[in-house]
Amino acid sequence: MDMIFEISAYLLTGAVAGLASGLLGIGGGLLIVPVLTTVFVMALDTPHAVHMAIGTSLATIIITSFSSARAHHKHNAVRWDAFRLLIGGIMIGGFIGGWSSQFIASGVLAKIFGILEVLIAIKMLTNINPAAHRTLPGPLGNSLAGGAIGGFSSLVGIGGGTLTTPYLLWHNISMHQAIATSTAVSVPVAIAGTTGYVFAGLHLTNLPDYSTGYIYWPALIGIVTASYFMAPIGAKLAHQLPVKTLKRIFAVFLIILAIKMLFFTRLH
């Protein structure tokens, strides 16, 4: 029964995350991390549920973001010049963020994620975006920005889009290009962050079976499988449904998930 519960939970999580990603342009990690944290506690009874949820979320983003970035590239929407300026810092920061997670208590990590999720939900409700009033800095400035984006994104298990999109908008890149470029940036963020989470957990001997570091393969496979099929459906529905209204509803749902993470204190 536990295995049936696990598989069902992973497939359902992937389906909802894929649908939301295609419909609203929302990174799946915002949903995947809190749900996996709960499932891992219930089904695996592991003290590393938060770390495993974040690491596994990053691993799913590698595949989903690659697919989305390829679609954006076909429409010539990705600013590869901006991508090249950011990628060095992104990779270094992403790995450090994932690797350093081993030094942060699970309860603290859950609260960091919860606070971020509340802030993102508020942004979705208010639709506030930074005013564009400058051009992209040089290699050093972008490397530092990329390091900060990669480090924080990988630490909390989200794609780089949550931070990259506002950064690019702030530097006079159009919304369409900012979203497309952020999707491409999410791929190296996720690769570097996943690698960091793998190394961070390799020394542990009390992880569940089918784990590689903090990556839990059954969840990864189930989520990616379902989200792969649901994301295109969400993208199609985006042209038929009131996306602004749905985004506000989803923002309230994110706040509920955030509260759960903020008060998640079991894992000490």
Buried (B, 14 or more C-beta within 10 A) or exposed (E): EEEEEBBEBBBBBBBBBBBBBBBBBBBBBBBBBBBBBBBBBEBBEBBBBBBBBBBBBBBBBBBBBBBBBEBBBEEEBBBEEBBEBBBBBBBBBBBBBBBBBBEBEBBEBBBBBBBBBBEBBEBBBEEEEEEBEEEBEEEEEBBEBBBBBBBBBBBBBBBBBBBBBBBBBBBEBEEEBBBBBBBBBBBBBBBBBBBBBBBBBEEBEEBBEEBBBBBBBBBBBBBBBBBBEBBBBBBEBBEEEEBEEBBBEBBEBBBEBBBBBBEBEEBE
